[in-house]
Amino acid sequence: MNCDIHSVMIQRRSEIELSNALKKFPVVCITGPRQCGKTTLAKMVCQNLGRDTAYLDLERIEDQRRISDPGLFFADNRNRLIVLDEIQRYPDLIPQMRAEIDAQREPGRFLILGSASPDIILSSSETLAGRIYFLSLFPFILPEVDGIIDLNDLFFWGGFPQVVLDADPVFRQDWLDNFIYTYIERDLPMLGLKAAPRQVRQLWEMLAYQSANLLNSSSIGRSLGITSHTVDRYLEYLEGAFMIFRIDPWYANIGKRLVKSKKVYITDTGILHRLLGLRNRDQLMSTPFAGSSWETFVLSQLIPLIRRKWNYWYYRTHTGIEADLVLGTGISPEMCIEIKLSSAPSLTKSFVTAIDDLKTKTNYIVIPAGDSYRIREDVTVCSLVNFVGILENAGNSM
C-alpha cells in the first residue's frame, strides 16, 4: 500500500517515551539520522503537551542570530520549552544550557535534536550528566506502519518517511541519491570527518557490499590505500552519523575458537540498495546480496525494539557454526535467531549446533511472511511481523 506523504500522520513509537521524559528531565535529546522525523515528532509532542515553545533551527541564519547571546535568550524564555534543532552544529551551547538549568532546574527546559550520536553532540557529555535523557529515533519500523506501508516497500526502499510515503519510484531513487550525496559532501565533514568525499563514497559502497558480514578493516584499508586505523576512524564517523551500525560477537570461554570481529550493517536498506546501484526489488532478488539485504533489514527493524530491553550479539565459530542474532537480558544467551529469505527454510546443522553451544531454550527462524510453526520443539519458524510481536510481548513481561 502506498500513500501520499501529506495525507498520512503516523504515530511514532517514541512519542510516549518523549512525553514522559519531558516531564522528568530538564533536557531531552532526540538523536537520529537526518530526515527520520525528529522535528515532526518534537512538534507533535509539544503540541500535545500544550507547552509554549521557542523553536530554533540552528541551520537557519535567522535563528542563529536569535541565539547569538545564549544566556540572554535562555533567560528571556525561561517559561517556555526551548527546542534547539540540529544541535550538533553548535555544541558550545551545551555549557550555557547547563548554567541555565542550574539557575532554574525543572523538567522540560530544553528539547534538543541532533543528527549525530551523543558522543559527537556532547564532546564532554558529563556537562549535562544527571540532567539529560537521550532518546534515539530511527526511520520507520514495522509496528509504526503496519497496514500503511507494504512490507516489501519498506524492505527495498527503507524507512525514511519522505521515501516510503511517496509512491513515485523516481522520486524515491532521487531522494536517496541526494541524501547520500549530502551526507558525503556536507554532513560528515561538518561532524569533523576529514577525508576526500570520493574516498568516503568508496568506503560506504564497500560497506554496502559487506553489509551483514564480518568487518575487516585491514582488507578495506588495502583496497582504499589507507591504514586500518584510518578506516576505523572513518567508521566511527559513519556510525556516529547513524549511517552504519556494528554488532559485537558473543564471546565466552566455551572451549571453541570464536570469531571476535564485529559484523557491520548499513542502517537503512533504501540507502543500502542505492549504494549497490539497485533500482527495484526484482533486481535485488536476482543478486547474491538478497539474503544479506534481508538480514540487514531484519536487524534494522529489531534493534530499535530490543536495544533497551535486551543485550544482543551474533555468534560464530571459526568452523562456521553461526547464529545471526543472539539475545539475552544479562551476559547469558537466552534466544538464538536465524534470518532467512525463504518461505520454507530448513533447519541447518550450523544453527542447531549454535543452539547446543549456547544452550538457548527458545529459538526462531525469521522469514518474510507466512504462518508460524515449530520446526523442532525449541525452534519456531515465524514471519518478521509475528516475531516483532513476540519480542514486544516478551519485553512487556520483563
Secondary structure as GFF3:
##gff-version 3
##sequence-region A 1 398
A	DSSP	three_ten_helix	5	7	.	.	.	ID=ss1
A	DSSP	alpha_helix	15	22	.	.	.	ID=ss2
A	DSSP	beta_strand	27	31	.	.	.	ID=ss3
A	DSSP	alpha_helix	38	49	.	.	.	ID=ss4
A	DSSP	beta_strand	53	57	.	.	.	ID=ss5
A	DSSP	alpha_helix	61	66	.	.	.	ID=ss6
A	DSSP	alpha_helix	70	76	.	.	.	ID=ss7
A	DSSP	beta_strand	81	85	.	.	.	ID=ss8
A	DSSP	three_ten_helix	87	89	.	.	.	ID=ss9
A	DSSP	alpha_helix	93	103	.	.	.	ID=ss10
A	DSSP	beta_strand	110	114	.	.	.	ID=ss11
A	DSSP	alpha_helix	118	121	.	.	.	ID=ss12
A	DSSP	three_ten_helix	125	128	.	.	.	ID=ss13
A	DSSP	beta_strand	132	136	.	.	.	ID=ss14
A	DSSP	alpha_helix	142	145	.	.	.	ID=ss15
A	DSSP	alpha_helix	151	157	.	.	.	ID=ss16
A	DSSP	alpha_helix	161	164	.	.	.	ID=ss17
A	DSSP	alpha_helix	169	182	.	.	.	ID=ss18
A	DSSP	pi_helix	183	187	.	.	.	ID=ss19
A	DSSP	alpha_helix	188	190	.	.	.	ID=ss20
A	DSSP	alpha_helix	197	210	.	.	.	ID=ss21
A	DSSP	beta_strand	213	214	.	.	.	ID=ss22
A	DSSP	alpha_helix	217	224	.	.	.	ID=ss23
A	DSSP	alpha_helix	228	240	.	.	.	ID=ss24
A	DSSP	beta_strand	244	247	.	.	.	ID=ss25
A	DSSP	beta_strand	263	266	.	.	.	ID=ss26
A	DSSP	alpha_helix	269	275	.	.	.	ID=ss27
A	DSSP	alpha_helix	281	285	.	.	.	ID=ss28
A	DSSP	alpha_helix	290	306	.	.	.	ID=ss29
A	DSSP	beta_strand	311	316	.	.	.	ID=ss30
A	DSSP	beta_strand	322	328	.	.	.	ID=ss31
A	DSSP	beta_strand	335	339	.	.	.	ID=ss32
A	DSSP	alpha_helix	349	358	.	.	.	ID=ss33
A	DSSP	beta_strand	362	367	.	.	.	ID=ss34
A	DSSP	beta_strand	373	376	.	.	.	ID=ss35
A	DSSP	beta_strand	379	383	.	.	.	ID=ss36
A	DSSP	alpha_helix	384	396	.	.	.	ID=ss37
###
